[in-house]
Amino acid sequence: MDVFVFAVAAAVILIGAMGVVFSRNPVHAALMLVMTLFGIAVLFVQQQAHFLAAVQVVVYAGAIVVLFLFVIMLLGVDVAENVTVEPLVGQRTAAWVITAGSVGLLTALAIRAAQVSLGMPSGTRPLDGEGGNLVQLARVLFSDYLFAFEATSVLLVIAVVGAVVLANRSPGSTADAGEQEHSPTGAGR
Amino acid sequence: MSVDYSWYLFLGAALFTIGAYGLLIRRNPLVMFMCIELMLNAVNLTFVTFSRMLNDIGGQVVVFFVLVVAAAEVVVGLGILVSILRRRPSATVDDISALKG
């Protein structure tokens, strides 16, 4: 049963990832991304990371992909891109070389990592402690990782302010006209 | 028969390389962002696997932080993208080289 779930989820993940990379329409790429994210959430559930699976669906599939689709629709850039032409000579070949190299490296790493000696003392808290997954996660998050958690809130505030500043446009004028109005002579350019 | 840990690691490696390949060949900045999300998810999967392998909740906490940073990154990145594409619709990342002085 476990193997079956893993096989289906892995197939969904890999097909979705291929779809993101090779689909010509950005909207299709975003929908394929949702598919991949759901597959990852299934694997999180299979590994007893229930809270992260829920967050994965809510934050990634629910918020980030919707943000992507919103930007695609807002800008009207959902035109198909011709993925067969190669404007930079050798870009695709270089990409293949780099990809092959990283496949080799990561596979070697995964083989090595699977032989890591298990049963070492836990760095923070063990997974099989008291309480469910959520209780354990919250305990560690609000004790050992409290400073990182607070820093994250600062990061989110910075992101919100940055998004507002970047997307802001003074009403009734394009950015170019606005610059001209504020230039001292008015006809300097 | 249960699933061995290494299978998850191989799947994460495959997903990461697919994302990296997409990042290298695509020129639409939105799709490049999605490929970055693929790579982040591959790393998340690896973290959760190691968390279970080593019986340590720390890996899952790191995944939590990766999710938050990914959200912040997407918000700021798409903000920059909106302000670029508003002036030059259908801009690809090759065109953004016009920003150099």
Interface residues (C-beta under 8 A of the other chain):
Chain A: D2 V3 F6 A10 I13 L14 A17 M18 V20 V21 P26 A29 A30 L33 T36 L37 I40 L43 F44 Q46 Q47 Q48 A49 F51 L52 V55 Q56 V59 Y60 A63 I64 L67 F68 V71 I72 L74 L75 G76 V77 V79 E81 V83 P87 L88 Q91 R92 A94 A95 W96 I98 T99 S102 V103 L106 T107 L109 A110 I111 A113 A114 V116 L118 G119 M120 S122 G123 T124 R125 P126 L127 D128 G129 N133 Q136 L137 V140 L141 D144 Y145 A148 T152 L155 L156 I158 A159 V160 G162 A163 V165 L166 A167 R169 A175
Chain B: M1 S2 V3 D4 Y5 S6 W7 Y8 L9 F10 L11 G12 A13 A14 L15 F16 T17 I18 G19 A20 Y21 G22 L24 I25 R26 R27 N28 L30 V31 F33 M34 C35 E37 L38 N41 N44 L45 V48 T49 F50 S51 R52 M53 L54 N55 D56 I57 G58 Q60 V61 V63 F64 F65 L67 V68 V69 A70 A71 A72 E73 V74 V75 V76 L78 G79 I80 L81 V82 S83 L85 R86 R87 P89 S90 T92 D94
